[in-house]
Amino acid sequence: MDQVVRDQEDFLEDEEDEIDELQNHGINASDITKLKQAGICTVRTKVDKLKEAAAKLSNASFITGLEYSIQRKKIMILSTGSKQLDELLGGKLFFMAAYIDTEGTFRHERVKAIAERFGIDPEAALENILVARAYNSEHQMDLITEVAARFADEKGIFRILVIDSIIALFRTDFSGRGELSERQQKLNQMLSRLIKIAEEFNVAIYLTNQVQSDPGAGMTFVADPKKPVGGHIMAHASTTRLYLRKGRGEERIAKVYDSPDVPEAEAPYAISAGGIVDVS
């Protein structure tokens, strides 16, 4: 019993001395003294204080429905370029944009053509778009972290982050059922990070996704036997999901696949040299 008590006392003494160990890692003795005077005697206490302060700053607690509705009014709504699509989703304009390209499909020529359509200087439009090419899923996550830091440094300037596509590199890096669990876990971490970025910096996160054939759909006589890649993790992390498909001729159809506040509906559109337009 004496040995147990002695060990416990030694543990408490070691814990109290923990803050002094910071001096061995480059922290000044005067700073350590100030921490002790503030009632912070252990590293753990310091962490708890930081968490407490962060919770106060982030308002990560319960709020009333009215307060939540006021916060929702601050969300920036963007334009698709098509009035019919805007009526389906709502739309205005944005300032700067960030674009993470995972498939090598970003084309500056398209940006210039779209800018000219809206009477914007093409060079100025390109100047307001940050573009990065991701080569694997880990690099993609690093770029998201990097762009989040840019959002923090230039808060209020950026309005949209585009990732085209979110799933492509994951399908390359993780193949087969044996790696499916790890792939979904990594994907979930990335999507969680994107949700935090959207909420913290009030930017729209626009993700393109791939589809795959659904063998089971043929048994149920589904007209379009395709399903989105990413499973339930992708579904739960998304707010509004649009399913895009070809119509007749140049016509395309955008269908609200899932949304918490937009009813299921469809809107036709077309893709012109100047971007997305209404179907004439």
TAHU-V833329 format. One record per pair of residues at least 24 apart in sequence whose C-alpha atoms are under 7 Angstrom apart, sorted by sequence separation. I is the first residue (numbers start at 1). J is the second residue. D is the distance in whole Angstrom. If there is no record, write none. Layout:
I | J | D
I | J | D
//
This chain:
18 | 42 | 5
19 | 43 | 5
16 | 41 | 6
17 | 42 | 7
18 | 43 | 6
16 | 42 | 6
15 | 42 | 6
251 | 279 | 7
104 | 133 | 7
97 | 128 | 6
98 | 129 | 6
99 | 130 | 6
100 | 131 | 6
101 | 132 | 6
102 | 133 | 6
96 | 128 | 5
97 | 129 | 5
98 | 130 | 5
99 | 131 | 5
100 | 132 | 5
101 | 133 | 5
102 | 134 | 5
137 | 169 | 5
96 | 129 | 6
97 | 130 | 6
98 | 131 | 6
99 | 132 | 6
100 | 133 | 6
101 | 134 | 6
102 | 135 | 6
136 | 169 | 5
137 | 170 | 6
100 | 134 | 7
137 | 173 | 7
136 | 173 | 7
166 | 207 | 6
161 | 203 | 7
165 | 207 | 6
166 | 208 | 6
167 | 209 | 6
160 | 203 | 5
161 | 204 | 6
162 | 205 | 6
163 | 206 | 6
164 | 207 | 6
165 | 208 | 5
166 | 209 | 6
167 | 210 | 7
159 | 203 | 5
160 | 204 | 5
161 | 205 | 5
162 | 206 | 5
163 | 207 | 5
164 | 208 | 5
165 | 209 | 5
158 | 203 | 7
159 | 204 | 6
160 | 205 | 6
161 | 206 | 6
162 | 207 | 6
163 | 208 | 7
188 | 233 | 6
155 | 201 | 7
191 | 237 | 6
141 | 190 | 7
148 | 197 | 7
151 | 201 | 7
96 | 157 | 6
97 | 158 | 6
103 | 164 | 7
95 | 157 | 6
96 | 158 | 4
97 | 159 | 6
98 | 160 | 6
99 | 161 | 6
100 | 162 | 6
101 | 163 | 6
102 | 164 | 6
103 | 165 | 7
95 | 158 | 6
96 | 159 | 6
97 | 160 | 5
98 | 161 | 5
99 | 162 | 5
100 | 163 | 5
101 | 164 | 5
102 | 165 | 6
95 | 159 | 6
97 | 161 | 6
98 | 162 | 6
99 | 163 | 6
100 | 164 | 6
94 | 159 | 6
102 | 168 | 7
102 | 169 | 7
76 | 202 | 7
75 | 202 | 6
117 | 274 | 6
113 | 273 | 6
114 | 274 | 4
113 | 274 | 5
114 | 275 | 5
88 | 267 | 7
85 | 267 | 6
84 | 267 | 6
82 | 269 | 7
82 | 276 | 6
84 | 278 | 6
81 | 276 | 5
82 | 277 | 5
83 | 278 | 7
80 | 276 | 7
81 | 277 | 6
82 | 278 | 5
//
